Amino acid sequence: MPHSNHFDVIVIGSGPGGEGAAMGLTKAGLNVAIIEKESSVGGGCTHWGTIPSKALRHAVSRIIEFNSNPLFCQNNKSIHSTFSNILGHAKSVIDKQTRLRQGFYDRNQCTLVFGTARFIDTNTISVMQSDGTEEHYSADKFVIATGSRPYQPDNVDFLHERIYDSDSILSLKHDPQHIIIYGAGVIGCEYASIFRGLGVKTDLINTRDRLLSFLDNETSDALSYHFWNSGVVIRNDETFEKIEGTDDGVIIHLESGKKMRADCLLYANGRTGNTDKLNLGAVGLEPDSRGQVSVNTNYQTSVDHVYAVGDVIGYPSLASAAYDQGRFVAQAVVKGEAERHLIEDIPTGIYTIPEISSVGKTEQELTAAKVPYEVGRSSFKHLARAQIAGKDIGSLKILFHRETKEILGIHVFGERAAEIIHIGQAIMEQKGEANTIEYFVNTTFNYPTMAEAYRVAALNGLNRLF
C-alpha cells in the first residue's frame, strides 16, 4: 500500500456531517481524506434535499406574493411559472453552494477522492471511480457520513417515467396539471406547498390520522386548514395497495378501496440509510433494517475505530444537527471523547407555505406530563411589520410554566418562522432564572419587526396568570 494512500482518518460522504467532521479533524492537524461518490461535494443536502427544495419554495412563494398583491397584480394580470422553469433557480443555488464547499476542502488541505467506497478489511477501503479504475486507501479511523436516500418499496416501479421519489422529482421535465403525493411527512408537505403554489392540482395522501403529528396540535391544524384553503386535497389514514403507471400518468389503488389518477406521483414516505454498498460486514458492522448504524454518545459504532454521523444514524435526521454531529465526532476522534453534544431542544424548521418552526414541548406533551403551563399568543395580523409586508397570516405561541415563568416551548406558524424561532430559542437555552418569559416584556425590540411578536405573546400569557 503506497504511503500516500494512508490517512489518519477517512471520512465517507461530503454532506453536512462529513463536512463538519472533515473540517474539525483537519483543523486539529490530522491527515484527512474525504470520499464522495458523486462528481461534486455537498451530499444529498446540497444536491437533492434541503437546498433545492428550499430554493424552489422561495421562488414559488415570491410568485404567490406577486399574484396576491394588488400593487403588482393589476388588470387581472398574474405571473405563472412551471416546476421545470423554476428548477433553474434551484440549480444556480446548488452551483454556488458546491463551489463554496469545494473551497473549504481546498483551503484546509483536505484530500478529496471521488468514487464509491467499500470496506475491504478493518482498515482499508476500495474506491471505484467513475472511469472504472479502483484505488485502495487505508486509515487508522473512519467516519461514516453517507446520509440517506428516499425509501423505495419493491412493489413500486420507480423506473416508470411518471413515478418519482424526492430525489428524481428534481429531474421532472414535463409540467403536470395534477400530482399525487404519497406520504405527508415533512418532505411530502413541503412539495405539496410547492406544487399547489404553481397551480398544480394536488392530492396529499397521509398514512397517519393527522398531518405532522409531532407538531403542536394547533400548528398541525393550521397547516391542514391552509392546505384545504389553497385547494390541496388531504386523505388521512390511507395506505396504497398498488401503484400503476400508465402511458400518460399514474393510478393509485388504496387499501380503503379508493383509487385516484393523476399525471404523476411523488412517493415521499420514508428514507433509508446509505450503507448497502459499504460492505460493512468487512469491519464487523451490520446495519439495521432501515440501513442505519448504532452509535454511542461519542458517535462511535460497536467497532472502536469506526464512527458515524448524520442521517445514517437516524434521529434527528436534520442537516443542522448532522453538521454539529460532525464537529462533535472530530472532538471524539482527536481527544477520545466528545466535549459537546446535541442540545436537548433542537429547533424544527418546515418549509411549507406558510412556514413552520418549533422548539421545546408541545401542549399535548405538557398536558400528558401534568406540567402547570400557560399560553401566550401573538397573531401576525396585529403586527405592523406583517401588515407592511403583506405577511399577516400566522402566529407565535409561547408555552411557559405558570409558577417559574420558564419557557417550555415555542411554536411559530407563518412567514420567516424558521428565523423567528431562534430569538426564543436563545432565551430557552439560558440556565436557571435567565430562562423566563419576562425577558420579552423587559427588553426593547426594534419597531416595526416580526420579533416583537414575542413581546405581544409574553404580555398575552402573563395577563392570564392570577
C-alpha positions in Angstrom: 0.0 0.0 0.0 1.6 3.3 -1.0 2.2 5.6 1.9 0.4 8.5 0.2 -2.8 6.4 0.3 -2.8 6.1 4.1 -4.6 8.7 6.3 -5.2 9.4 9.9 -8.9 9.5 9.2 -11.1 8.8 6.2 -14.5 10.4 6.1 -17.0 8.7 3.8 -19.5 11.3 2.5 -19.3 15.1 2.0 -22.7 16.2 3.2 -23.1 18.3 6.4 -22.0 15.5 8.7 -19.0 14.6 6.7 -18.0 18.3 6.1 -18.3 19.1 9.8 -16.1 16.1 10.7 -13.5 16.7 8.0 -13.1 20.4 8.9 -12.8 19.6 12.6 -10.2 16.9 12.0 -8.1 18.9 9.5 -8.0 21.9 11.8 -6.8 19.6 14.6 -3.8 18.8 12.4 -4.8 15.3 11.2 -4.2 14.0 7.7 -7.8 13.5 6.4 -9.3 12.2 3.2 -13.0 12.6 2.3 -14.6 10.2 -0.1 -17.6 11.4 -2.2 -19.4 9.1 -4.6 -20.9 12.0 -6.7 -19.0 14.2 -9.0 -19.1 17.2 -6.7 -19.2 17.8 -2.9 -22.2 18.7 -0.8 -24.1 15.4 -0.4 -27.8 14.9 -0.6 -28.5 18.1 1.4 -27.0 20.3 -1.3 -28.0 18.4 -4.5 -31.4 16.8 -3.8 -32.7 17.8 -0.4 -32.5 20.9 1.7 -31.0 23.4 -0.7 -33.0 22.7 -3.9 -36.4 22.2 -2.2 -36.0 25.5 -0.3 -34.9 27.3 -3.4 -37.9 26.0 -5.2 -40.1 27.0 -2.3 -38.7 30.5 -2.2 -39.4 31.0 -6.0 -43.0 29.7 -5.6 -43.7 31.9 -2.5 -42.5 35.0 -4.5 -44.8 34.1 -7.3 -47.7 33.8 -4.8 -46.8 37.1 -3.2 -46.8 38.9 -6.5 -50.1 37.4 -7.6 -51.8 38.2 -4.3 -50.5 41.8 -4.1 -52.8 44.4 -5.8 -49.8 46.8 -6.1 -48.2 44.3 -8.6 -51.1 42.3 -10.0 -53.3 44.8 -11.8 -55.9 44.3 -14.6 -56.1 40.6 -13.6 -52.6 40.0 -14.9 -50.6 37.5 -12.9 -47.3 35.6 -13.1 -47.4 31.9 -14.0 -44.5 29.5 -14.0 -43.9 25.8 -14.1 -41.9 23.4 -12.0 -39.3 22.8 -14.7 -38.8 26.6 -15.2 -38.1 27.3 -11.5 -35.7 24.4 -11.3 -33.2 26.8 -13.0 -33.2 28.9 -9.8 -32.5 25.9 -7.6 -29.6 24.8 -9.9 -27.9 28.2 -9.6 -28.1 28.0 -5.8 -26.7 24.4 -5.9 -23.8 25.5 -8.0 -22.9 28.4 -5.6 -23.1 26.1 -2.6 -20.9 23.4 -4.3 -18.2 26.0 -5.2 -18.3 27.3 -1.6 -17.9 23.9 -0.1 -15.2 22.9 -2.5 -13.3 25.9 -1.3 -13.5 24.7 2.3 -11.6 21.5 1.4 -9.1 23.2 -0.8 -8.2 25.8 1.9 -7.9 23.2 4.7 -5.8 20.8 2.5 -8.3 18.0 2.9 -7.7 15.3 0.3 -10.9 14.8 -1.9 -11.4 11.4 -3.6 -14.4 11.0 -5.9 -15.8 7.5 -6.2 -17.8 4.8 -4.4 -16.3 3.5 -1.2 -16.5 -0.1 0.2 -14.6 -1.7 3.0 -12.1 -4.4 2.2 -10.9 -5.1 5.7 -10.9 -3.3 9.1 -8.5 -0.5 8.0 -8.8 -0.5 4.2 -11.4 0.8 1.7 -11.6 0.4 -2.1 -12.8 3.4 -4.1 -14.4 2.7 -7.5 -14.1 5.8 -9.7 -16.4 6.8 -12.5 -14.0 5.6 -15.2 -13.9 2.1 -13.7 -10.5 2.4 -12.0 -10.1 1.2 -8.5 -7.9 2.6 -5.7 -7.2 1.4 -2.2 -6.9 3.7 0.8 -6.2 2.9 4.4 -6.7 4.8 7.6 -6.4 4.5 11.4 -10.0 5.6 11.8 -13.2 6.1 9.7 -16.2 8.3 9.9 -19.3 7.1 8.0 -21.4 10.1 6.9 -23.1 8.6 3.8 -26.5 10.1 4.6 -29.8 8.6 3.4 -31.9 8.3 0.3 -35.7 8.0 -0.4 -37.1 4.7 0.6 -38.3 2.7 -2.5 -40.6 -0.2 -1.8 -40.1 -3.2 -4.2 -43.7 -3.1 -5.4 -43.5 0.4 -6.8 -42.0 0.9 -10.3 -39.7 3.9 -9.9 -38.3 3.3 -13.4 -41.7 4.5 -14.8 -41.3 8.0 -16.2 -44.3 9.3 -14.2 -43.4 7.9 -10.8 -40.8 9.9 -8.8 -39.2 10.0 -5.4 -37.9 13.2 -3.7 -34.6 12.9 -5.5 -35.8 12.2 -9.0 -38.6 14.8 -8.8 -35.8 17.4 -9.4 -35.4 15.9 -12.9 -39.1 16.5 -13.7 -39.3 17.6 -17.4 -43.0 17.7 -18.1 -45.4 20.1 -16.4 -48.1 18.2 -14.6 -51.6 19.5 -14.2 -52.3 17.0 -11.4 -49.9 15.3 -8.9 -50.5 12.7 -6.2 -48.0 12.9 -3.3 -47.9 9.7 -1.3 -46.6 10.5 2.2 -47.4 13.6 4.2 -44.3 13.9 6.3 -42.1 17.0 6.1 -40.9 16.3 2.5 -44.4 15.5 1.3 -45.9 18.6 2.9 -43.2 20.9 1.5 -43.7 19.6 -2.0 -47.5 19.9 -1.7 -46.9 23.6 -1.0 -44.6 24.0 -4.0 -46.9 22.2 -6.5 -50.1 23.8 -5.3 -48.4 27.2 -5.3 -47.7 26.6 -9.0 -51.4 25.9 -9.6 -51.0 22.1 -9.9 -54.0 20.1 -8.6 -52.5 18.3 -5.6 -53.7 15.2 -3.7 -51.8 14.5 -0.5 -52.1 11.0 0.9 -51.3 10.7 4.6 -50.7 7.3 6.1 -51.4 8.7 9.6 -54.5 10.3 11.1 -53.2 13.9 11.1 -50.5 16.0 9.4 -47.1 16.1 11.1 -48.3 14.6 14.4 -45.1 15.5 16.1 -46.0 19.2 16.0 -48.2 21.0 18.5 -51.8 20.2 17.6 -52.7 23.8 16.8 -49.8 24.1 14.4 -50.8 20.8 12.6 -54.4 22.0 12.4 -53.3 25.4 11.0 -51.3 23.6 8.3 -54.3 21.4 7.4 -56.5 24.4 7.2 -54.2 26.3 4.9 -53.7 23.3 2.7 -57.5 22.9 2.5 -57.9 26.7 1.8 -55.4 26.6 -1.0 -57.1 23.6 -2.6 -54.8 20.7 -1.5 -56.9 17.5 -1.0 -55.7 15.6 2.1 -56.6 12.0 2.6 -55.7 10.8 6.1 -55.2 7.2 7.3 -54.7 5.8 3.8 -52.2 3.1 2.6 -51.6 2.2 -1.0 -52.4 -1.3 -2.3 -51.0 -0.8 -5.8 -49.4 2.0 -7.8 -50.0 1.6 -11.5 -48.1 3.5 -14.2 -49.9 4.2 -17.4 -48.9 5.8 -20.7 -49.9 9.3 -19.6 -50.0 9.1 -15.8 -50.4 7.1 -12.7 -53.3 5.3 -10.9 -53.0 4.6 -7.2 -55.2 2.0 -5.6 -55.7 2.5 -1.8 -56.4 -0.3 0.7 -59.6 1.5 1.6 -61.0 0.8 -1.9 -60.4 4.2 -3.3 -58.5 4.8 -6.5 -57.1 8.1 -7.9 -55.5 9.1 -11.1 -53.0 11.9 -11.8 -50.3 13.0 -14.3 -47.6 11.8 -12.0 -46.9 10.6 -8.5 -44.3 11.6 -5.9 -43.5 8.9 -3.4 -42.3 10.6 -0.2 -42.8 8.0 2.5 -39.6 7.3 4.5 -35.9 7.2 4.0 -33.2 4.6 4.3 -29.5 4.9 5.3 -26.9 4.7 2.5 -25.0 1.7 3.9 -25.8 -1.1 1.5 -22.7 -0.6 -0.8 -20.2 -0.1 2.1 -19.7 -3.8 2.8 -19.8 -3.1 6.5 -19.5 -6.8 7.3 -15.8 -6.5 6.4 -15.3 -4.4 9.6 -17.8 -6.3 11.7 -20.8 -3.9 11.4 -24.3 -4.7 10.5 -26.9 -2.0 9.7 -30.5 -2.4 10.8 -33.5 -2.8 8.6 -33.5 0.9 7.8 -29.9 0.9 6.7 -28.8 2.7 9.8 -26.0 2.0 12.3 -26.0 2.4 16.1 -23.5 4.7 17.9 -22.7 5.7 21.4 -22.5 9.2 22.8 -19.2 9.7 21.1 -20.7 8.7 17.7 -18.6 5.5 17.9 -20.0 2.3 16.5 -19.6 -1.1 18.0 -16.2 -1.2 16.2 -13.9 1.1 18.1 -12.2 2.8 15.1 -15.4 3.4 13.1 -17.6 6.4 13.8 -20.9 7.5 12.2 -22.9 10.8 12.0 -25.9 12.3 10.2 -28.9 10.6 8.6 -27.1 7.2 8.7 -27.5 7.0 12.5 -31.2 8.1 12.4 -32.8 10.8 14.6 -33.0 13.7 14.2 -32.0 13.5 10.5 -31.5 17.2 10.1 -28.8 18.9 8.1 -28.2 21.3 11.0 -27.8 18.5 13.5 -25.6 16.5 11.2 -23.1 19.4 10.9 -22.9 19.6 14.7 -22.5 15.8 15.0 -19.6 16.1 12.5 -17.9 18.7 14.7 -18.5 16.6 17.8 -17.2 13.4 16.3 -14.0 15.2 15.4 -13.6 16.0 19.1 -14.2 12.4 19.9 -11.6 11.2 17.4 -8.9 13.7 18.5 -9.5 13.7 22.3 -11.1 10.4 22.9 -14.3 11.9 24.0 -16.8 14.4 22.5 -16.7 17.6 24.7 -20.1 18.7 23.5 -23.4 17.0 22.4 -26.5 18.0 20.6 -28.7 20.3 22.6 -31.8 18.7 24.0 -34.3 21.0 22.3 -33.4 21.1 18.6 -35.5 23.5 16.6 -37.6 22.1 13.8 -38.0 24.1 10.6 -40.6 23.0 8.0 -40.6 25.0 4.8 -44.2 24.7 3.8 -46.2 27.8 2.7 -46.7 29.2 5.3 -43.5 28.2 7.1 -43.5 26.3 10.4 -40.9 26.2 13.2 -41.0 24.9 16.8 -38.7 24.3 19.7 -39.3 22.6 23.0 -42.5 20.9 24.3 -45.9 20.8 22.7 -49.2 21.4 24.6 -50.1 17.8 24.4 -46.7 16.7 25.9 -47.0 19.2 28.8 -50.6 18.1 29.4 -49.6 14.5 29.5 -46.8 15.2 31.9 -49.2 17.3 34.1 -47.0 20.4 33.9 -48.8 23.6 35.0 -48.2 25.7 32.0 -49.8 28.8 30.5 -50.1 30.0 26.9 -49.1 33.3 25.4 -50.2 34.1 21.8 -49.5 36.7 19.2 -51.2 36.9 15.8 -49.2 38.2 12.9 -52.2 40.2 11.6 -51.8 42.5 14.6 -48.1 43.3 13.9 -47.2 46.4 11.9 -44.3 44.7 10.1 -46.5 41.9 9.0 -49.1 44.3 7.7 -46.5 46.3 5.8 -45.0 43.2 4.2 -48.4 41.7 3.5 -47.4 38.6 5.5 -50.2 38.8 8.1 -51.1 35.0 8.1 -49.6 33.3 11.1 -49.0 33.3 14.8 -46.5 32.8 17.6 -47.3 30.8 20.7 -45.2 30.6 23.9 -45.7 27.9 26.4 -44.4 28.7 29.9 -44.5 27.4 33.5 -47.2 29.2 35.5 -45.0 29.4 38.6 -41.4 29.8 37.5 -42.3 31.5 34.2 -39.7 29.3 32.5 -40.2 29.0 28.7 -41.1 25.4 27.9 -41.9 25.6 24.2 -42.3 28.0 21.3 -44.4 27.3 18.1 -44.4 29.6 15.1 -46.6 29.4 12.0 -46.1 31.9 9.2 -43.6 33.7 7.0 -40.0 33.5 8.3 -41.0 31.2 11.1 -37.6 29.3 10.9 -35.8 32.6 11.6 -38.2 34.0 14.2 -37.8 30.8 16.3 -34.2 31.4 17.2 -34.9 34.5 19.2 -37.0 32.5 21.6 -34.6 29.5 21.4 -31.7 31.8 22.7 -33.7 32.6 25.8 -34.9 29.0 26.3 -31.3 27.8 26.3 -30.3 30.1 29.2 -29.7 28.5 32.5 -31.8 28.8 35.6 -33.8 32.1 36.1 -32.4 33.6 32.9 -34.9 31.4 31.0 -38.0 33.5 31.7 -40.9 34.8 29.5 -40.5 38.1 31.3 -37.3 38.8 29.3 -39.6 39.6 26.3 -41.5 42.2 28.3 -38.4 43.8 29.8 -36.4 44.2 26.7 -36.8 46.7 23.8 -37.5 45.4 20.3 -36.9 47.3 17.1 -40.2 48.6 15.7 -41.7 47.5 13.4 -40.4 43.9 13.4 -41.7 40.4 13.4 -39.6 39.9 16.5 -42.0 42.0 18.6 -44.4 39.1 18.3 -42.5 37.7 21.3 -43.4 40.8 23.4 -47.1 40.7 22.4 -47.2 36.9 23.2 -45.4 37.4 26.5 -47.9 40.1 27.6 -50.8 37.9 26.5 -49.5 35.0 28.5 -48.6 36.9 31.7 -52.0 38.6 31.7 -53.6 35.1 32.0 -51.9 34.5 35.4 -53.7 35.1 38.6 
